[in-house]
């Protein structure tokens, strides 16, 4: 097995810097003709081409994403684990939909991370304060 030195590529020659990949070249070529291509797609759609019609509609009208309604339910418990369990119970009772339940539990997870950072900062501040007194 070949071993490489740190910072050395397995293909030292590789692609020269600044060389555009095929996708970049294609995008640039399409950009030059963008207005004409869109006009052609619309023309084809108006003539009955189903794929062209789907393309035009998919690009012109964003996908419908239903907005979640606000939910209210009693959340018992003192810990975040208790609250997450309450959310799961509310989902199982049909009080909230599973997607909303997942979003709420994800929010609890994010809150835990923020609390951990706050706790670390408090501990650092306390350590630095005790070092200053020495």
DSSP file (Angstrom, degrees, kcal/mol; ACC not computed):
  #  RESIDUE AA STRUCTURE BP1 BP2  ACC     N-H-->O    O-->H-N    N-H-->O    O-->H-N    TCO  KAPPA ALPHA  PHI   PSI    X-CA   Y-CA   Z-CA
    1    1 A X              0   0    0      0, 0.0     2,-0.2     0, 0.0     0, 0.0   0.000 360.0 360.0 360.0 134.1    0.0    0.0    0.0
    2    2 A X        -     0   0    0      1,-0.0     2,-0.5     0, 0.0     0, 0.0  -0.539 360.0-152.0 -76.6 138.1    1.3    3.4   -0.9
    3    3 A X        -     0   0    0     -2,-0.2     2,-0.3     7,-0.0    -1,-0.0  -0.930   7.5-152.8-112.1 136.8    1.7    5.9    1.9
    4    4 A X        -     0   0    0     -2,-0.5     2,-0.2     4,-0.0     3,-0.1  -0.797  17.8-116.3-107.7 148.5    1.5    9.6    1.3
    5    5 A X    >   -     0   0    0     -2,-0.3     3,-2.3     1,-0.1    -1,-0.0  -0.516  49.2 -83.7 -76.5 149.8    3.1   12.4    3.2
    6    6 A X  T 3  S+     0   0    0      1,-0.3    -1,-0.1    -2,-0.2     3,-0.1  -0.297 118.4  17.2 -54.4 133.2    0.8   14.8    5.0
    7    7 A X  T 3  S+     0   0    0      1,-0.3     2,-0.5    -3,-0.1    -1,-0.3   0.434  98.6 118.5  84.3  -0.4   -0.4   17.4    2.6
    8    8 A X    <   -     0   0    0     -3,-2.3    -1,-0.3     2,-0.0     2,-0.1  -0.872  60.2-132.2-104.0 129.9    0.5   15.4   -0.5
    9    9 A X        -     0   0    0     -2,-0.5     3,-0.4     1,-0.1    -4,-0.1  -0.378  13.0-128.2 -74.8 153.4   -2.2   14.4   -2.9
   10   10 A X  S    S+     0   0    0      1,-0.3     2,-0.3    -2,-0.1    -1,-0.1   0.664 112.6  39.5 -71.2 -17.4   -2.5   10.9   -4.2
   11   11 A X  S    S-     0   0    0      1,-0.1    -1,-0.3     2,-0.1     4,-0.1  -0.745  74.4-177.7-131.0  82.7   -2.6   12.5   -7.7
   12   12 A X  S    S+     0   0    0     -3,-0.4    -1,-0.1    -2,-0.3    -2,-0.1   0.804  83.0  45.6 -58.2 -32.3   -0.1   15.3   -7.5
   13   13 A X  S    S+     0   0    0     -4,-0.0    -1,-0.2     3,-0.0    -2,-0.1   0.975  85.3 145.2 -74.1 -54.6   -0.8   16.5  -11.1
   14   14 A X        -     0   0    0      2,-0.1     2,-0.4    -4,-0.0    -2,-0.1   0.129  63.5 -30.5  50.8-167.8   -4.6   16.4  -10.7
   15   15 A X  S    S-     0   0    0      1,-0.1     3,-0.1    -4,-0.1     4,-0.0  -0.667  75.9-108.6 -80.5 132.3   -6.8   18.9  -12.4
   16   16 A X    >   -     0   0    0     -2,-0.4     3,-1.8     1,-0.1    -1,-0.1  -0.296  41.2 -95.0 -61.6 144.6   -5.1   22.3  -12.9
   17   17 A X  T 3  S+     0   0    0      1,-0.2    -1,-0.1    -3,-0.0     3,-0.1  -0.286 110.0  26.0 -58.7 142.3   -6.5   25.0  -10.6
   18   18 A X  T 3  S+     0   0    0      1,-0.3     2,-0.4    -3,-0.1    -1,-0.2   0.352  83.4 138.0  86.3  -6.6   -9.1   27.2  -12.3
   19   19 A X    <   -     0   0    0     -3,-1.8    -1,-0.3     1,-0.1     2,-0.3  -0.598  51.1-132.4 -73.9 128.6  -10.2   24.4  -14.7
   20   20 A X        -     0   0    0     -2,-0.4     2,-0.1    -3,-0.1    -1,-0.1  -0.607  15.1-128.8 -83.7 138.8  -14.0   24.4  -14.9
   21   21 A X     >  -     0   0    0     -2,-0.3     4,-1.9     1,-0.1     3,-0.3  -0.338  31.4 -98.5 -79.0 170.7  -15.8   21.1  -14.6
   22   22 A X  H  > S+     0   0    0      1,-0.2     4,-2.7     2,-0.2     5,-0.2   0.874 120.8  55.9 -59.6 -40.9  -18.4   20.1  -17.2
   23   23 A X  H  > S+     0   0    0      1,-0.2     4,-2.6     2,-0.2    -1,-0.2   0.900 107.3  49.5 -61.5 -39.9  -21.4   21.2  -15.1
   24   24 A X  H  > S+     0   0    0     -3,-0.3     4,-2.3     2,-0.2    -1,-0.2   0.923 111.7  48.5 -64.2 -43.7  -20.0   24.7  -14.9
   25   25 A X  H  X S+     0   0    0     -4,-1.9     4,-2.2     1,-0.2    -2,-0.2   0.915 112.2  49.0 -62.7 -42.3  -19.4   24.9  -18.6
   26   26 A X  H  X S+     0   0    0     -4,-2.7     4,-2.7     2,-0.2    -2,-0.2   0.919 110.1  51.0 -64.8 -43.0  -23.0   23.6  -19.3
   27   27 A X  H  X S+     0   0    0     -4,-2.6     4,-2.6     1,-0.2    -1,-0.2   0.924 110.5  49.1 -59.9 -43.5  -24.5   26.1  -16.9
   28   28 A X  H  X S+     0   0    0     -4,-2.3     4,-1.4     1,-0.2    -1,-0.2   0.896 111.3  49.6 -64.0 -39.1  -22.7   28.9  -18.6
   29   29 A X  H  X S+     0   0    0     -4,-2.2     4,-0.8     1,-0.2    -1,-0.2   0.908 112.2  47.7 -65.5 -41.7  -23.8   27.7  -22.0
   30   30 A X  H >< S+     0   0    0     -4,-2.7     3,-0.8     1,-0.2     4,-0.3   0.884 105.9  58.6 -66.5 -37.8  -27.4   27.5  -20.9
   31   31 A X  H >< S+     0   0    0     -4,-2.6     3,-1.0     1,-0.3     4,-0.3   0.865  99.9  57.8 -60.0 -35.9  -27.2   31.0  -19.3
   32   32 A X  H 3< S+     0   0    0     -4,-1.4    -1,-0.3     1,-0.2    -2,-0.2   0.828 119.4  29.7 -62.3 -30.9  -26.3   32.5  -22.7
   33   33 A X  T <X S+     0   0    0     -4,-0.8     4,-2.8    -3,-0.8    -1,-0.2   0.154  84.7 119.9-115.4  16.5  -29.5   31.1  -24.2
   34   34 A X  H <> S+     0   0    0     -3,-1.0     4,-2.6    -4,-0.3     5,-0.2   0.887  75.4  46.8 -53.0 -49.8  -31.7   31.1  -21.1
   35   35 A X  H  > S+     0   0    0     -4,-0.3     4,-2.4     1,-0.2    -1,-0.2   0.912 114.8  47.4 -61.7 -42.7  -34.4   33.5  -22.4
   36   36 A X  H  > S+     0   0    0      2,-0.2     4,-2.3     1,-0.2    -1,-0.2   0.907 112.4  49.5 -65.4 -41.5  -34.7   31.5  -25.7
   37   37 A X  H  X S+     0   0    0     -4,-2.8     4,-2.5     2,-0.2    -2,-0.2   0.907 111.5  48.1 -65.9 -41.4  -34.8   28.2  -23.9
   38   38 A X  H  X S+     0   0    0     -4,-2.6     4,-2.4    -5,-0.2     5,-0.2   0.935 111.6  50.3 -63.7 -44.7  -37.6   29.3  -21.6
   39   39 A X  H  X S+     0   0    0     -4,-2.4     4,-2.5    -5,-0.2    -2,-0.2   0.894 111.5  49.1 -59.5 -40.3  -39.6   30.8  -24.5
   40   40 A X  H  X S+     0   0    0     -4,-2.3     4,-2.8     2,-0.2    -1,-0.2   0.906 109.7  50.6 -67.1 -42.1  -39.2   27.5  -26.3
   41   41 A X  H  X S+     0   0    0     -4,-2.5     4,-2.3     2,-0.2    -2,-0.2   0.907 112.2  47.4 -62.5 -41.0  -40.3   25.4  -23.3
   42   42 A X  H  X S+     0   0    0     -4,-2.4     4,-2.6     2,-0.2    -2,-0.2   0.925 111.8  50.6 -65.4 -44.1  -43.4   27.7  -22.9
   43   43 A X  H  X S+     0   0    0     -4,-2.5     4,-1.3     1,-0.2    -2,-0.2   0.929 111.8  47.3 -58.5 -46.9  -44.1   27.4  -26.7
   44   44 A X  H  <>S+     0   0    0     -4,-2.8     5,-2.5     1,-0.2     4,-0.3   0.892 111.5  51.3 -63.2 -39.9  -43.9   23.6  -26.5
   45   45 A X  H ><5S+     0   0    0     -4,-2.3     3,-1.5     1,-0.2    -1,-0.2   0.918 108.9  50.6 -62.9 -43.0  -46.1   23.5  -23.4
   46   46 A X  H 3<5S+     0   0    0     -4,-2.6    -1,-0.2     1,-0.3    -2,-0.2   0.761 105.7  57.1 -67.0 -24.0  -48.7   25.6  -25.1
   47   47 A X  T 3<5S-     0   0    0     -4,-1.3    -1,-0.3    -5,-0.2    -2,-0.2   0.458 129.6 -94.6 -85.5  -1.3  -48.6   23.2  -28.1
   48   48 A X  T < 5S+     0   0    0     -3,-1.5     2,-0.8     1,-0.3    -3,-0.2   0.504  70.2 151.9 106.2   5.0  -49.5   20.3  -25.8
   49   49 A X     >< -     0   0    0     -5,-2.5     4,-2.3     1,-0.2    -1,-0.3  -0.600  30.6-159.6 -72.3 110.4  -46.1   18.9  -24.8
   50   50 A X  H  > S+     0   0    0     -2,-0.8     4,-2.5     1,-0.2    -1,-0.2   0.860  87.1  49.9 -62.3 -39.9  -46.9   17.4  -21.4
   51   51 A X  H  > S+     0   0    0      2,-0.2     4,-2.6     1,-0.2    -1,-0.2   0.905 111.6  48.4 -67.5 -40.4  -43.3   17.3  -20.2
   52   52 A X  H  > S+     0   0    0      2,-0.2     4,-2.6     1,-0.2    -7,-0.2   0.905 111.7  50.8 -64.9 -40.1  -42.6   20.9  -21.2
   53   53 A X  H  X S+     0   0    0     -4,-2.3     4,-2.7     2,-0.2     5,-0.2   0.932 110.9  48.0 -61.8 -46.4  -45.9   21.9  -19.4
   54   54 A X  H  X S+     0   0    0     -4,-2.5     4,-3.1     1,-0.2     5,-0.2   0.918 111.4  51.1 -61.2 -43.4  -44.8   20.0  -16.2
   55   55 A X  H  X S+     0   0    0     -4,-2.6     4,-1.9     2,-0.2    -1,-0.2   0.931 112.0  46.5 -58.4 -46.9  -41.3   21.7  -16.4
   56   56 A X  H  X S+     0   0    0     -4,-2.6     4,-2.1     2,-0.2     5,-0.2   0.928 116.2  44.0 -63.3 -45.4  -42.9   25.1  -16.8
   57   57 A X  H  X S+     0   0    0     -4,-2.7     4,-2.7     1,-0.2    -2,-0.2   0.930 112.0  52.4 -67.0 -44.7  -45.3   24.6  -14.0
   58   58 A X  H  < S+     0   0    0     -4,-3.1    -1,-0.2    -5,-0.2    -2,-0.2   0.852 116.3  40.7 -60.0 -34.8  -42.8   23.0  -11.6
   59   59 A X  H  < S+     0   0    0     -4,-1.9    -1,-0.2    -5,-0.2    -2,-0.2   0.807 118.9  44.3 -83.7 -30.4  -40.4   25.9  -12.1
   60   60 A X  H  < S+     0   0    0     -4,-2.1     2,-0.6    -5,-0.2    -2,-0.2   0.820 114.6  45.4 -85.4 -31.9  -43.0   28.7  -12.0
   61   61 A X  S  < S-     0   0    0     -4,-2.7    -1,-0.2    -5,-0.2     3,-0.1  -0.944  83.8-132.2-118.9 115.2  -45.1   27.6   -9.1
   62   62 A X        -     0   0    0     -2,-0.6    -3,-0.1     1,-0.1     3,-0.1  -0.268  38.5 -88.2 -63.8 151.6  -43.3   26.4   -5.9
   63   63 A X        -     0   0    0     -5,-0.1     2,-0.4     1,-0.1    -1,-0.1  -0.292  47.2-107.0 -59.0 141.0  -44.4   23.1   -4.4
   64   64 A X        -     0   0    0     -3,-0.1     2,-0.5     1,-0.0    -1,-0.1  -0.575  37.0-176.1 -73.5 125.3  -47.2   23.5   -1.9
   65   65 A X        -     0   0    0     -2,-0.4    -3,-0.0    -3,-0.1    -1,-0.0  -0.953  24.2-130.3-123.7 110.9  -46.1   23.0    1.7
   66   66 A X        -     0   0    0     -2,-0.5     2,-0.4     1,-0.1    -2,-0.0  -0.309  19.0-125.6 -63.1 140.0  -48.9   23.2    4.2
   67   67 A X        -     0   0    0      1,-0.1     2,-0.2     0, 0.0    -1,-0.1  -0.695  26.3-117.2 -84.8 135.4  -48.3   25.5    7.1
   68   68 A X        -     0   0    0     -2,-0.4     2,-0.2     1,-0.1     3,-0.1  -0.500  25.0-126.0 -73.3 138.6  -48.7   23.8   10.5
   69   69 A X        -     0   0    0     -2,-0.2    -1,-0.1     1,-0.1     2,-0.0  -0.534  36.1 -92.7 -78.0 149.3  -51.4   25.2   12.7
   70   70 A X        -     0   0    0     -2,-0.2     2,-0.4     1,-0.0    -1,-0.1  -0.356  45.2-148.5 -60.0 143.0  -50.5   26.3   16.2
   71   71 A X        -     0   0    0     -3,-0.1     2,-0.4    29,-0.0    25,-0.1  -0.900  13.8-169.1-118.0 146.8  -50.9   23.5   18.7
   72   72 A X        +     0   0    0     -2,-0.4     2,-0.3    23,-0.2    -2,-0.0  -0.993  21.6 142.9-134.6 128.0  -51.8   23.7   22.3
   73   73 A X        -     0   0    0     -2,-0.4     2,-0.3     2,-0.0    -2,-0.0  -0.977  52.7 -93.2-157.6 155.8  -51.6   20.8   24.8
   74   74 A X        -     0   0    0     -2,-0.3     2,-0.6    12,-0.0    16,-0.1  -0.557  35.0-162.3 -74.9 130.6  -50.7   20.3   28.4
   75   75 A X        -     0   0    0     -2,-0.3     2,-0.2     2,-0.0     8,-0.1  -0.936   9.2-170.3-118.9 109.8  -47.1   19.4   28.9
   76   76 A X        +     0   0    0     -2,-0.6    10,-0.3     6,-0.2     2,-0.1  -0.499  35.8  71.0 -92.0 163.3  -46.3   17.9   32.3
   77   77 A X        -     0   0    0     -2,-0.2    -2,-0.0     1,-0.1     3,-0.0  -0.070  62.6-122.0 111.3 152.9  -42.9   17.1   33.7
   78   78 A X  S    S+     0   0    0     -2,-0.1     2,-0.2     5,-0.0    -1,-0.1   0.749  87.8  61.5 -97.5 -29.9  -39.9   19.0   35.1
   79   79 A X  S  > S-     0   0    0      1,-0.1     4,-2.0     0, 0.0     5,-0.1  -0.545  84.7-117.4 -99.2 163.8  -37.2   17.7   32.8
   80   80 A X  H  > S+     0   0    0      1,-0.2     4,-2.5     2,-0.2     5,-0.2   0.837 117.9  57.2 -65.6 -31.6  -36.8   18.1   29.1
   81   81 A X  H  > S+     0   0    0      2,-0.2     4,-2.3     1,-0.2    -1,-0.2   0.917 106.0  49.6 -63.4 -42.9  -37.0   14.3   28.9
   82   82 A X  H  > S+     0   0    0      1,-0.2     4,-2.1     2,-0.2    -2,-0.2   0.910 111.4  49.3 -60.7 -41.8  -40.4   14.4   30.6
   83   83 A X  H  X S+     0   0    0     -4,-2.0     4,-2.0     2,-0.2    -2,-0.2   0.895 109.6  50.6 -67.3 -39.9  -41.5   17.1   28.1
   84   84 A X  H  X S+     0   0    0     -4,-2.5     4,-2.2     1,-0.2    -1,-0.2   0.898 109.7  51.7 -63.4 -39.6  -40.3   15.1   25.1
   85   85 A X  H  X S+     0   0    0     -4,-2.3     4,-2.4     1,-0.2    -2,-0.2   0.899 107.5  52.7 -62.7 -40.3  -42.2   12.1   26.5
   86   86 A X  H  X S+     0   0    0     -4,-2.1     4,-2.5   -10,-0.3    -1,-0.2   0.887 107.2  52.3 -61.3 -39.4  -45.3   14.3   26.8
   87   87 A X  H  X S+     0   0    0     -4,-2.0     4,-2.2     2,-0.2    -2,-0.2   0.936 109.4  48.8 -63.0 -45.8  -45.0   15.3   23.2
   88   88 A X  H  X S+     0   0    0     -4,-2.2     4,-2.4     1,-0.2    -2,-0.2   0.894 111.3  50.5 -60.6 -39.5  -44.8   11.6   22.1
   89   89 A X  H  X S+     0   0    0     -4,-2.4     4,-1.9     2,-0.2    -1,-0.2   0.903 108.2  52.2 -64.3 -40.3  -47.9   10.9   24.2
   90   90 A X  H  <>S+     0   0    0     -4,-2.5     5,-2.3     2,-0.2     6,-1.0   0.883 110.0  49.4 -64.0 -37.5  -49.7   13.8   22.5
   91   91 A X  H ><5S+     0   0    0     -4,-2.2     3,-1.2     1,-0.2    -2,-0.2   0.938 110.8  49.6 -64.6 -45.2  -48.8   12.4   19.1
   92   92 A X  H 3<5S+     0   0    0     -4,-2.4    -2,-0.2     1,-0.3    -1,-0.2   0.805 110.8  49.9 -66.2 -28.1  -50.0    8.9   20.2
   93   93 A X  T 3<5S-     0   0    0     -4,-1.9    -1,-0.3    -5,-0.2    -2,-0.2   0.539 115.3-117.3 -84.7  -6.4  -53.3   10.4   21.4
   94   94 A X  T < 5S+     0   0    0     -3,-1.2    -3,-0.2    -4,-0.5    -2,-0.1   0.636  79.9 124.6  81.4  13.4  -53.8   12.3   18.1
   95   95 A X  S   <S+     0   0    0     -5,-2.3     2,-0.3    -6,-0.2    -4,-0.2   0.831  80.9  18.8 -75.1 -32.0  -53.6   15.7   19.8
   96   96 A X  S    S-     0   0    0     -6,-1.0    -2,-0.3    -9,-0.1    -1,-0.2  -0.967  89.0-108.0-134.5 154.2  -50.7   16.7   17.5
   97   97 A X     >  -     0   0    0     -2,-0.3     4,-2.4     1,-0.1     3,-0.2  -0.414  32.6-111.1 -79.1 158.3  -49.5   15.3   14.2
   98   98 A X  H  > S+     0   0    0      1,-0.2     4,-2.6     2,-0.2     5,-0.2   0.849 115.8  54.8 -58.4 -36.8  -46.3   13.3   14.0
   99   99 A X  H  > S+     0   0    0      2,-0.2     4,-2.3     1,-0.2    -1,-0.2   0.923 110.3  45.4 -64.8 -43.0  -44.5   16.0   12.0
  100  100 A X  H  > S+     0   0    0      2,-0.2     4,-2.5     1,-0.2    -2,-0.2   0.907 111.8  53.3 -64.9 -41.0  -45.3   18.7   14.5
  101  101 A X  H  X S+     0   0    0     -4,-2.4     4,-2.4     1,-0.2    -2,-0.2   0.922 109.3  48.3 -58.6 -44.6  -44.2   16.3   17.3
  102  102 A X  H  X S+     0   0    0     -4,-2.6     4,-2.8     1,-0.2    -1,-0.2   0.920 110.5  51.4 -63.0 -42.8  -40.9   15.7   15.6
  103  103 A X  H  X S+     0   0    0     -4,-2.3     4,-2.1     1,-0.2    -2,-0.2   0.903 110.8  48.8 -61.0 -40.9  -40.4   19.5   15.2
  104  104 A X  H  X S+     0   0    0     -4,-2.5     4,-2.0     2,-0.2    -1,-0.2   0.913 112.2  47.3 -66.3 -42.2  -41.1   20.0   18.9
  105  105 A X  H  X S+     0   0    0     -4,-2.4     4,-2.3     2,-0.2    -2,-0.2   0.896 110.9  52.3 -67.0 -38.6  -38.7   17.3   19.9
  106  106 A X  H  X S+     0   0    0     -4,-2.8     4,-2.3     1,-0.2    -1,-0.2   0.892 107.9  52.7 -60.4 -38.5  -36.0   18.7   17.6
  107  107 A X  H  X S+     0   0    0     -4,-2.1     4,-2.3     2,-0.2    -2,-0.2   0.891 107.3  51.1 -64.7 -38.7  -36.6   22.1   19.2
  108  108 A X  H  X S+     0   0    0     -4,-2.0     4,-2.3     2,-0.2    -2,-0.2   0.921 108.8  51.8 -63.2 -42.7  -36.0   20.5   22.6
  109  109 A X  H  X S+     0   0    0     -4,-2.3     4,-1.8     1,-0.2    -2,-0.2   0.900 109.9  48.9 -59.6 -41.2  -32.8   18.9   21.3
  110  110 A X  H  X S+     0   0    0     -4,-2.3     4,-2.1     1,-0.2    -1,-0.2   0.899 109.2  52.8 -65.1 -40.1  -31.6   22.3   20.1
  111  111 A X  H  X S+     0   0    0     -4,-2.3     4,-2.7     1,-0.2    -2,-0.2   0.893 105.7  54.5 -61.8 -40.0  -32.5   23.9   23.4
  112  112 A X  H  X S+     0   0    0     -4,-2.3     4,-2.4     1,-0.2    -1,-0.2   0.917 107.7  50.1 -60.1 -43.1  -30.4   21.2   25.2
  113  113 A X  H  X S+     0   0    0     -4,-1.8     4,-2.1     2,-0.2    -1,-0.2   0.907 110.9  48.8 -62.9 -41.7  -27.4   22.2   23.0
  114  114 A X  H  X S+     0   0    0     -4,-2.1     4,-2.5     1,-0.2    -1,-0.2   0.916 111.2  50.1 -64.0 -42.4  -27.8   25.9   23.8
  115  115 A X  H  X S+     0   0    0     -4,-2.7     4,-2.7     1,-0.2    -2,-0.2   0.889 108.5  53.0 -63.4 -38.2  -28.1   25.1   27.5
  116  116 A X  H  X S+     0   0    0     -4,-2.4     4,-2.6     2,-0.2    -1,-0.2   0.922 109.7  47.7 -62.8 -43.1  -24.9   23.0   27.3
  117  117 A X  H  X S+     0   0    0     -4,-2.1     4,-2.5     2,-0.2    -2,-0.2   0.917 112.2  49.8 -63.3 -43.0  -23.0   25.9   25.7
  118  118 A X  H  X S+     0   0    0     -4,-2.5     4,-2.5     2,-0.2    -2,-0.2   0.917 111.2  49.5 -60.1 -43.0  -24.3   28.3   28.4
  119  119 A X  H  X S+     0   0    0     -4,-2.7     4,-2.3     2,-0.2    -2,-0.2   0.913 110.8  49.0 -63.9 -43.5  -23.2   25.8   31.1
  120  120 A X  H  X S+     0   0    0     -4,-2.6     4,-2.7     1,-0.2    -1,-0.2   0.912 111.4  50.5 -61.6 -42.6  -19.7   25.5   29.6
  121  121 A X  H  X S+     0   0    0     -4,-2.5     4,-2.7     1,-0.2    -2,-0.2   0.913 109.8  49.9 -63.6 -42.2  -19.5   29.3   29.4
  122  122 A X  H  X S+     0   0    0     -4,-2.5     4,-2.3     2,-0.2    -1,-0.2   0.918 112.0  48.3 -61.1 -42.6  -20.5   29.7   33.0
  123  123 A X  H  X S+     0   0    0     -4,-2.3     4,-2.6     2,-0.2    -2,-0.2   0.912 111.9  49.0 -65.2 -42.0  -17.9   27.1   34.1
  124  124 A X  H  X S+     0   0    0     -4,-2.7     4,-3.0     2,-0.2     5,-0.3   0.934 111.3  49.7 -61.5 -45.4  -15.2   28.8   32.0
  125  125 A X  H  X S+     0   0    0     -4,-2.7     4,-2.2     1,-0.2    -2,-0.2   0.902 111.6  49.1 -59.5 -41.0  -16.1   32.2   33.5
  126  126 A X  H  X S+     0   0    0     -4,-2.3     4,-2.0     2,-0.2    -1,-0.2   0.910 112.6  47.6 -66.2 -41.7  -16.0   30.6   37.0
  127  127 A X  H  X S+     0   0    0     -4,-2.6     4,-2.0     2,-0.2    -2,-0.2   0.921 112.9  47.7 -64.9 -44.0  -12.6   29.0   36.3
  128  128 A X  H  X S+     0   0    0     -4,-3.0     4,-1.9     1,-0.2    -1,-0.2   0.876 111.0  52.3 -65.4 -36.1  -11.1   32.2   34.9
  129  129 A X  H  X S+     0   0    0     -4,-2.2     4,-1.1    -5,-0.3    -1,-0.2   0.884 109.8  47.7 -65.7 -38.2  -12.5   34.2   37.8
  130  130 A X  H  X S+     0   0    0     -4,-2.0     4,-0.6     1,-0.2    -2,-0.2   0.821 111.1  52.0 -73.2 -29.8  -10.8   31.8   40.3
  131  131 A X  H >< S+     0   0    0     -4,-2.0     3,-0.5     1,-0.2    -2,-0.2   0.850 105.3  55.3 -71.8 -33.8   -7.5   32.0   38.4
  132  132 A X  H 3< S+     0   0    0     -4,-1.9    -1,-0.2     1,-0.2    -2,-0.2   0.835 104.7  53.8 -66.3 -32.3   -7.6   35.8   38.5
  133  133 A X  H 3<        0   0    0     -4,-1.1    -1,-0.2     1,-0.2    -2,-0.2   0.707 360.0 360.0 -75.3 -20.0   -7.9   35.7   42.3
  134  134 A X    <<        0   0    0     -4,-0.6    -1,-0.2    -3,-0.5    -2,-0.2   0.479 360.0 360.0 -74.3 360.0   -4.8   33.5   42.6
